[in-house]
Amino acid sequence: MAVDDVDGTLAAMGSRLRAAREHHGATLAGVSCATGISTSTLSRIETGRRKPTLEVLLQLSKEYGVSLDELAGTAPAPAAEPRATAPLSFGDDKAVLPLTRYVGGLHAHKHVLPAVEGPPARPRQVSHEGYEWLCVLYGRLWLALGDQDLVLTAGDVAEFDTRTPHGMVNAGPGGPVEYLIMFGPQGERLRLRTPPAVGRGNRQPNRAQAGREEQP
């Protein structure tokens, strides 16, 4: 394999490692405790700012229960099965459906939070390298972003630097919540390409961080 191919494969592993960790239901801090690899090193590898060594890859492969071929993107494609696209389930009953292949750059998930019977506790917050865009499809989502509390409903969107502590839960009784998340490397932003409306003066379109701030 040429040097450029090796570098490209190592660079693409960052997003696959992040996906494997999330599918495993682990945090950076938890993986750091289990493997002895610092959280800063894990974060830099996941965001492509540091190439993983073979020793690190072997540790993480064992921790996440995935093969090196899967992390490198060279594993044979699995045979088609009816359950191949089933959502991934987490301990809190959240279901996550990956919408993109993890080959670096932006990737997307659809999240589904089950209905709850009573008012929830404030979401547990995490922080990590990256940038995130969120759009609510259905229901009411409580987004705890730093010291802010936002309740987003269908059609509301938010974008934020994931180094800011953040967490999401179903805002309360009334049914499940469905939302889309796009995650990208630190410093990356979505680029608005919509032209100004004809006949409405010179007003330019806005990139808004939408959402109504309120207490759940």
Secondary structure, DSSP 8 states (H G I E B T S, - for coil): --HHHHHHHHHHHHHHHHHHHHHTT--HHHHHHHH---HHHHHHHHTTSS---HHHHHHHHHHHT--HHHHHT-S------TTTT--EE-TTS-EEEE-S--SSS-EEEEEEE---SS-------B--SSEEEEEEEESEEEEEETTEEEEEETT-EEEEETTS-EEEEE-SSSS-EEEEEEEE-TT----------TTSTT---------EE---
